Amino acid sequence: MYAPSFDYHRASSVAEAQKLLAANPGAKLLAGGHSLLPVLKLRLAAPSALIDLGRIAELKGVSAANGGVRIGAMTTHAEIATSPVLAKSCGIVAEAAAQIGDMAVRNRGTIGGSVAHADPAADLPTVLVAVGATMEIAGAGGATRTVAAADFFQGMMTTALGDGEILTAVWVPALGAGTGAAYAKFAHPASRYAVIGAAASLTVKNGACERAIIIVGGVTATPTALPSVAAALTGSNLSAEAIAAAAGKAAGDLTGDLMGDVFASSEYRRHVTGAYVARAVAAAAARAR
Ligand SMILES: Cc1cc2nc3c(=O)[nH]c(=O)nc-3n(C[C@H](O)[C@H](O)[C@H](O)COP(=O)(O)OP(=O)(O)OC[C@H]3O[C@@H](n4cnc5c(N)ncnc54)[C@H](O)[C@@H]3O)c2cc1C
């Protein structure tokens, strides 16, 4: 199906994009178009105009800053997956980006488009919540605000972004000494989207787990913490037995409505989530040590 007709504007700066948004009520921002164009072709949205962010240099690139890493909103998944800065400071983000779709998807899709679209089956939201990332948002009046990733994802395809706001960057903290993080994914065999995505961040001191953060995506509408799993890991020696026992509590933490479709029912996802949590925890524990 063809998309409804729309005006097209190409912005060369964030300030210009904001002016274009204000001047074109009903307009939408265009990143790589990988989610937006299918939405238009399915006639699920009919924006008056598309404002292309693709030529805005200030929205691109990965750089070390303020003790962490700044990832511009228009940075592609391929750039994130191969970033030496991220590999050194917060490798789980690169690890997740490397598992997105295929090479064509990774070359075109952006971190900004992924988190703004907030598909429950996307990979990056899960790891960004697990590492405590922060979203940098430019408001309509020119002011910038930040929102913690844990507060940014508010529902299925619903975020904290307001009218006229542009996501400009995602900040991820550098993982400290003794902290390891890993992502384990059950990829849909056709699209590669996450049927289940599990992210674990563990801090280990004197052989024991001092702090555990376990987040799952795919199985839930928004990235969801598994507090019983984290509590069972905290204070343990992260042996294979301890990890298996903790991961066994995952299903009990999944209390709300779960995602389900003809490929994987909600009951199936609830049952299998623990296996992916165990894989993520084991990999994170090895890195933390
Ligand atoms: C075949 C296929 C397979 C895929 N597999 C996976 C997968 O395995 N895992 C995964 O996580 N993802 C997957 N994706 C999604 C892909 O990774 C893209 O990140 C995602 O589709 C968003 O696309 P985009 O970056 O091109 O953004 P667009 O489609 O251009 O935009 C998406 C939405 O975000 C808004 N937006 C974009 N940028 C901004 C901004 N800076 N500020 C505010 N709003 C903004 C747009 O207005 C639009 O509403 C897949 C996509 C395809 C087509």
The ligand as a Tripos MOL2 file, in Angstrom:
@<TRIPOS>MOLECULE
LIG
   53    58     1     0     0
SMALL
NO_CHARGES

@<TRIPOS>ATOM
      1 C1         12.9910   -5.9590    9.0290 C.3       1 LIG1
      2 C2         13.2490   -5.2400   10.3220 C.ar      1 LIG1
      3 C3         13.7930   -5.9370   11.3770 C.ar      1 LIG1
      4 C4         14.0410   -5.2980   12.5950 C.ar      1 LIG1
      5 N1         14.5750   -6.0220   13.6220 N.ar      1 LIG1
      6 C5         14.7840   -5.4130   14.8080 C.ar      1 LIG1
      7 C6         15.3550   -6.1450   15.9020 C.ar      1 LIG1
      8 O1         15.7080   -7.3150   15.8240 O.2       1 LIG1
      9 N2         15.5130   -5.4650   17.0800 N.ar      1 LIG1
     10 C7         15.1780   -4.1300   17.2230 C.ar      1 LIG1
     11 O2         15.3630   -3.5750   18.3050 O.2       1 LIG1
     12 N3         14.6770   -3.4250   16.2020 N.ar      1 LIG1
     13 C8         14.4720   -4.0310   14.9940 C.ar      1 LIG1
     14 N4         13.9870   -3.2970   13.9600 N.ar      1 LIG1
     15 C9         13.6920   -1.8490   14.1760 C.3       1 LIG1
     16 C10        14.8830   -0.9850   13.7020 C.3       1 LIG1
     17 O3         15.9820   -1.3990   14.4310 O.3       1 LIG1
     18 C11        14.7180    0.5360   13.8960 C.3       1 LIG1
     19 O4         15.4780    1.0170   14.9610 O.3       1 LIG1
     20 C12        13.3580    0.9720   14.2210 C.3       1 LIG1
     21 O5         12.4970    0.4620   13.1970 O.3       1 LIG1
     22 C13        13.2620    2.5020   14.2180 C.3       1 LIG1
     23 O6         13.5590    2.8930   12.9310 O.3       1 LIG1
     24 P1         14.3280    4.2340   12.5710 P.3       1 LIG1
     25 O7         15.4880    4.4230   13.4140 O.co2     1 LIG1
     26 O8         14.5200    4.1730   11.0920 O.co2     1 LIG1
     27 O9         13.2460    5.3590   12.9760 O.3       1 LIG1
     28 P2         11.9720    5.9120   12.1460 P.3       1 LIG1
     29 O10        11.2270    4.7620   11.5880 O.co2     1 LIG1
     30 O11        12.3850    6.9720   11.2080 O.co2     1 LIG1
     31 O12        11.1650    6.5840   13.3390 O.3       1 LIG1
     32 C14        10.4590    5.7930   14.2910 C.3       1 LIG1
     33 C15         9.6260    6.7190   15.1930 C.3       1 LIG1
     34 O13        10.4880    7.4700   16.0280 O.3       1 LIG1
     35 C16        10.2820    8.8860   15.8350 C.3       1 LIG1
     36 N5         11.6150    9.4770   15.9450 N.ar      1 LIG1
     37 C17        12.7150    9.1230   15.2370 C.ar      1 LIG1
     38 N6         13.7830    9.8280   15.6540 N.ar      1 LIG1
     39 C18        13.3480   10.6360   16.6490 C.ar      1 LIG1
     40 C19        13.9950   11.5910   17.4970 C.ar      1 LIG1
     41 N7         15.3250   11.8440   17.4200 N.pl3     1 LIG1
     42 N8         13.2500   12.2360   18.4250 N.ar      1 LIG1
     43 C20        11.9250   11.9750   18.5530 C.ar      1 LIG1
     44 N9         11.2670   11.0850   17.7880 N.ar      1 LIG1
     45 C21        11.9820   10.4150   16.8510 C.ar      1 LIG1
     46 C22         9.6530    9.0110   14.4610 C.3       1 LIG1
     47 O14         8.8750   10.1810   14.3470 O.3       1 LIG1
     48 C23         8.7930    7.7490   14.4210 C.3       1 LIG1
     49 O15         7.6000    7.9630   15.1220 O.3       1 LIG1
     50 C24        13.7380   -3.9170   12.7430 C.ar      1 LIG1
     51 C25        13.1970   -3.1950   11.6650 C.ar      1 LIG1
     52 C26        12.9640   -3.8390   10.4680 C.ar      1 LIG1
     53 C27        12.3950   -3.0440    9.3240 C.3       1 LIG1
@<TRIPOS>BOND
     1     1     2 1
     2     2     3 ar
     3     2    52 ar
     4     3     4 ar
     5     4     5 ar
     6     4    50 ar
     7     5     6 ar
     8     6     7 ar
     9     6    13 1
    10     7     8 2
    11     7     9 ar
    12     9    10 ar
    13    10    11 2
    14    10    12 ar
    15    12    13 ar
    16    13    14 ar
    17    14    15 1
    18    14    50 ar
    19    15    16 1
    20    16    17 1
    21    16    18 1
    22    18    19 1
    23    18    20 1
    24    20    21 1
    25    20    22 1
    26    22    23 1
    27    23    24 1
    28    24    25 2
    29    24    26 1
    30    24    27 1
    31    27    28 1
    32    28    29 2
    33    28    30 1
    34    28    31 1
    35    31    32 1
    36    32    33 1
    37    33    34 1
    38    33    48 1
    39    34    35 1
    40    35    36 1
    41    35    46 1
    42    36    37 ar
    43    36    45 ar
    44    37    38 ar
    45    38    39 ar
    46    39    40 ar
    47    39    45 ar
    48    40    41 1
    49    40    42 ar
    50    42    43 ar
    51    43    44 ar
    52    44    45 ar
    53    46    47 1
    54    46    48 1
    55    48    49 1
    56    50    51 ar
    57    51    52 ar
    58    52    53 1
@<TRIPOS>SUBSTRUCTURE
     1 LIG1         1 GROUP 0 **** ****
